[in-house]
Amino acid sequence: MDEQILIIATGGTFDKQYDEITGELTFRSSHLSRIMQVVRCTISYSIKHMALKDSLLMDDADRAEILAACRASECSQIIIIHGTDTMEITARVLGKADLDKTIILTGAMVPYTVADSDAFFNLGTAVSSVQSLAHGVYISMNGRTLPWDRVRKNRKKGIFEQIEAETPS
């Protein structure tokens, strides 16, 4: 039997939906269970729901909670659904913790509930990547999965791109 993958839902644009009363994008619940059902995923997985937040509202305590969840999990393959605005910060916290696990952070630029969302594609890429990459922390967006210290969000283009590795200071 394949190893079980832990998927942690923390929010971000991925799980937002349009509130027809306020006209805003808000959180009601995670869409992960429905997505995994729709795509007919046959891998063994479990979903852990954390407080759904816009990543701009995440703080050090939230990142410590995500790190603690990763440490505590018996799974060595973990996917974290995260907002794209501060995904790099959380990836850095996890990467520096040097856990003996493969951890993939992913999200979406367009909510799952909105037409032409990238949520399905990014989650699918993360599911594939977490099963094939060596232990480490990665960001999986836009069809690429890159090491945590070699990726950044290009806000002008609205994509994640590879950068040179940071040198220790």
C-alpha positions as a Markdown table, in Angstrom:
| # | Residue | x | y | z |
|---|---|---|---|---|
| 1 | Met | 0.0 | 0.0 | 0.0 |
| 2 | Asp | 1.2 | 3.5 | -0.8 |
| 3 | Glu | 2.2 | 5.8 | 2.0 |
| 4 | Gln | -0.5 | 8.2 | 3.1 |
| 5 | Ile | -0.2 | 11.8 | 2.2 |
| 6 | Leu | -1.2 | 14.5 | 4.7 |
| 7 | Ile | -2.9 | 17.5 | 3.1 |
| 8 | Ile | -3.1 | 20.6 | 5.4 |
| 9 | Ala | -5.6 | 23.3 | 4.5 |
| 10 | Thr | -4.6 | 26.8 | 5.8 |
| 11 | Gly | -6.7 | 28.9 | 3.5 |
| 12 | Gly | -5.5 | 31.4 | 0.9 |
| 13 | Thr | -7.1 | 32.2 | -2.4 |
| 14 | Phe | -7.4 | 28.5 | -3.1 |
| 15 | Asp | -10.3 | 28.1 | -0.6 |
| 16 | Lys | -12.0 | 31.5 | -1.0 |
| 17 | Gln | -15.4 | 31.9 | -2.5 |
| 18 | Tyr | -17.5 | 34.8 | -3.7 |
| 19 | Asp | -20.0 | 36.1 | -1.1 |
| 20 | Glu | -22.9 | 37.4 | -3.1 |
| 21 | Ile | -24.2 | 39.5 | -0.2 |
| 22 | Thr | -21.0 | 41.5 | 0.5 |
| 23 | Gly | -19.4 | 41.1 | -2.9 |
| 24 | Glu | -16.1 | 39.9 | -1.3 |
| 25 | Leu | -14.1 | 36.8 | -1.5 |
| 26 | Thr | -14.5 | 35.0 | 1.9 |
| 27 | Phe | -13.9 | 31.7 | 3.6 |
| 28 | Arg | -16.7 | 29.3 | 4.4 |
| 29 | Ser | -15.0 | 25.9 | 4.4 |
| 30 | Ser | -12.2 | 24.1 | 2.6 |
| 31 | His | -13.0 | 22.6 | -0.8 |
| 32 | Leu | -10.3 | 20.0 | -0.6 |
| 33 | Ser | -12.5 | 17.0 | 0.1 |
| 34 | Arg | -14.7 | 17.9 | -2.8 |
| 35 | Ile | -11.8 | 18.4 | -5.2 |
| 36 | Met | -10.2 | 15.1 | -4.3 |
| 37 | Gln | -13.5 | 13.4 | -4.9 |
| 38 | Val | -14.1 | 15.2 | -8.3 |
| 39 | Val | -10.6 | 14.3 | -9.6 |
| 40 | Arg | -11.1 | 10.7 | -8.5 |
| 41 | Cys | -7.9 | 10.6 | -6.6 |
| 42 | Thr | -7.0 | 7.0 | -5.6 |
| 43 | Ile | -3.9 | 7.8 | -3.4 |
| 44 | Ser | -4.2 | 7.3 | 0.4 |
| 45 | Tyr | -4.5 | 10.7 | 2.0 |
| 46 | Ser | -5.9 | 12.6 | 5.0 |
| 47 | Ile | -6.9 | 16.2 | 5.3 |
| 48 | Lys | -6.1 | 18.4 | 8.3 |
| 49 | His | -8.1 | 21.6 | 8.5 |
| 50 | Met | -6.5 | 24.5 | 10.2 |
| 51 | Ala | -7.9 | 28.1 | 10.5 |
| 52 | Leu | -8.6 | 29.3 | 7.0 |
| 53 | Lys | -6.8 | 32.6 | 6.6 |
| 54 | Asp | -5.6 | 34.9 | 3.9 |
| 55 | Ser | -1.9 | 34.5 | 4.0 |
| 56 | Leu | -1.4 | 38.3 | 4.5 |
| 57 | Leu | -3.0 | 37.8 | 7.9 |
| 58 | Met | -0.8 | 34.9 | 8.9 |
| 59 | Asp | 1.8 | 35.6 | 11.6 |
| 60 | Asp | 4.6 | 33.8 | 13.3 |
| 61 | Ala | 2.2 | 31.9 | 15.6 |
| 62 | Asp | 0.3 | 30.5 | 12.5 |
| 63 | Arg | 3.6 | 29.4 | 11.0 |
| 64 | Ala | 4.7 | 27.8 | 14.3 |
| 65 | Glu | 1.3 | 25.9 | 14.3 |
| 66 | Ile | 1.9 | 24.7 | 10.7 |
| 67 | Leu | 5.4 | 23.6 | 11.6 |
| 68 | Ala | 4.1 | 21.8 | 14.7 |
| 69 | Ala | 1.5 | 20.0 | 12.6 |
| 70 | Cys | 4.2 | 18.8 | 10.1 |
| 71 | Arg | 6.5 | 17.7 | 12.9 |
| 72 | Ala | 3.7 | 15.8 | 14.7 |
| 73 | Ser | 2.5 | 14.0 | 11.6 |
| 74 | Glu | 3.5 | 10.4 | 11.1 |
| 75 | Cys | 3.3 | 11.1 | 7.3 |
| 76 | Ser | 6.6 | 11.9 | 5.6 |
| 77 | Gln | 4.7 | 13.3 | 2.6 |
| 78 | Ile | 2.8 | 16.5 | 3.3 |
| 79 | Ile | 1.0 | 19.1 | 1.1 |
| 80 | Ile | 0.1 | 22.5 | 2.5 |
| 81 | Ile | -2.6 | 24.6 | 0.8 |
| 82 | His | -1.5 | 28.1 | 1.5 |
| 83 | Gly | -2.0 | 31.7 | 0.3 |
| 84 | Thr | 0.5 | 32.8 | -2.3 |
| 85 | Asp | 1.3 | 36.2 | -0.8 |
| 86 | Thr | 3.4 | 34.8 | 2.1 |
| 87 | Met | 3.9 | 31.2 | 0.9 |
| 88 | Glu | 7.7 | 31.9 | 0.7 |
| 89 | Ile | 7.8 | 32.9 | 4.3 |
| 90 | Thr | 6.2 | 29.8 | 5.6 |
| 91 | Ala | 8.3 | 27.7 | 3.2 |
| 92 | Arg | 11.4 | 29.3 | 4.7 |
| 93 | Val | 10.3 | 28.4 | 8.3 |
| 94 | Leu | 9.7 | 24.8 | 7.3 |
| 95 | Gly | 12.9 | 24.6 | 5.2 |
| 96 | Lys | 15.1 | 25.9 | 8.0 |
| 97 | Ala | 13.5 | 23.3 | 10.4 |
| 98 | Asp | 15.1 | 20.6 | 8.2 |
| 99 | Leu | 12.4 | 18.0 | 8.8 |
| 100 | Asp | 12.9 | 14.5 | 7.4 |
| 101 | Lys | 9.8 | 14.8 | 5.2 |
| 102 | Thr | 8.8 | 15.9 | 1.7 |
| 103 | Ile | 6.7 | 19.0 | 2.1 |
| 104 | Ile | 5.0 | 20.8 | -0.8 |
| 105 | Leu | 3.3 | 24.2 | -0.4 |
| 106 | Thr | 0.8 | 25.1 | -3.1 |
| 107 | Gly | -2.1 | 27.4 | -3.6 |
| 108 | Ala | -4.0 | 29.3 | -6.3 |
| 109 | Met | -4.0 | 32.7 | -7.9 |
| 110 | Val | -7.7 | 32.3 | -8.7 |
| 111 | Pro | -10.1 | 30.7 | -6.2 |
| 112 | Tyr | -11.2 | 27.1 | -6.8 |
| 113 | Thr | -14.8 | 28.3 | -7.1 |
| 114 | Val | -14.1 | 30.8 | -9.9 |
| 115 | Ala | -13.9 | 29.8 | -13.6 |
| 116 | Asp | -10.5 | 29.2 | -15.0 |
| 117 | Ser | -9.0 | 28.6 | -11.5 |
| 118 | Asp | -5.5 | 27.2 | -11.3 |
| 119 | Ala | -6.3 | 25.3 | -8.1 |
| 120 | Phe | -6.9 | 21.9 | -9.7 |
| 121 | Phe | -3.7 | 22.0 | -11.7 |
| 122 | Asn | -1.5 | 23.3 | -8.8 |
| 123 | Leu | -2.9 | 20.6 | -6.4 |
| 124 | Gly | -2.4 | 17.9 | -9.0 |
| 125 | Thr | 1.2 | 19.0 | -9.5 |
| 126 | Ala | 1.8 | 19.0 | -5.8 |
| 127 | Val | 0.3 | 15.5 | -5.3 |
| 128 | Ser | 2.6 | 14.1 | -8.0 |
| 129 | Ser | 5.6 | 16.0 | -6.7 |
| 130 | Val | 5.2 | 15.0 | -3.1 |
| 131 | Gln | 5.4 | 11.3 | -4.1 |
| 132 | Ser | 8.5 | 11.7 | -6.3 |
| 133 | Leu | 10.8 | 14.2 | -4.7 |
| 134 | Ala | 13.4 | 13.7 | -2.1 |
| 135 | His | 12.8 | 15.0 | 1.4 |
| 136 | Gly | 12.8 | 18.8 | 1.6 |
| 137 | Val | 10.5 | 21.7 | 1.3 |
| 138 | Tyr | 9.2 | 22.9 | -2.1 |
| 139 | Ile | 6.7 | 25.4 | -3.6 |
| 140 | Ser | 4.6 | 24.0 | -6.4 |
| 141 | Met | 2.9 | 26.5 | -8.6 |
| 142 | Asn | 2.4 | 27.2 | -12.3 |
| 143 | Gly | 3.5 | 23.6 | -13.3 |
| 144 | Arg | 6.8 | 23.8 | -11.5 |
| 145 | Thr | 8.0 | 22.5 | -8.2 |
| 146 | Leu | 11.0 | 24.3 | -6.8 |
| 147 | Pro | 13.1 | 24.1 | -3.6 |
| 148 | Trp | 12.0 | 26.6 | -0.9 |
| 149 | Asp | 15.2 | 28.6 | -1.2 |
| 150 | Arg | 15.1 | 28.8 | -5.0 |
| 151 | Val | 11.7 | 30.2 | -5.7 |
| 152 | Arg | 9.9 | 33.6 | -5.4 |
| 153 | Lys | 6.6 | 35.0 | -6.4 |
| 154 | Asn | 6.9 | 37.5 | -9.3 |
| 155 | Arg | 4.1 | 39.8 | -8.4 |
| 156 | Lys | 4.2 | 41.7 | -11.8 |
| 157 | Lys | 3.8 | 38.5 | -13.8 |
| 158 | Gly | 1.6 | 36.7 | -11.2 |
| 159 | Ile | 3.7 | 33.5 | -11.3 |
| 160 | Phe | 6.3 | 31.8 | -9.2 |
| 161 | Glu | 9.8 | 31.6 | -10.7 |
| 162 | Gln | 13.1 | 30.0 | -10.0 |
| 163 | Ile | 15.9 | 32.1 | -8.4 |
| 164 | Glu | 19.5 | 31.4 | -7.5 |
| 165 | Ala | 20.0 | 29.7 | -4.1 |
| 166 | Glu | 20.5 | 32.1 | -1.2 |
| 167 | Thr | 23.9 | 32.2 | 0.3 |
| 168 | Pro | 24.2 | 31.7 | 4.0 |
| 169 | Ser | 24.9 | 35.0 | 5.9 |
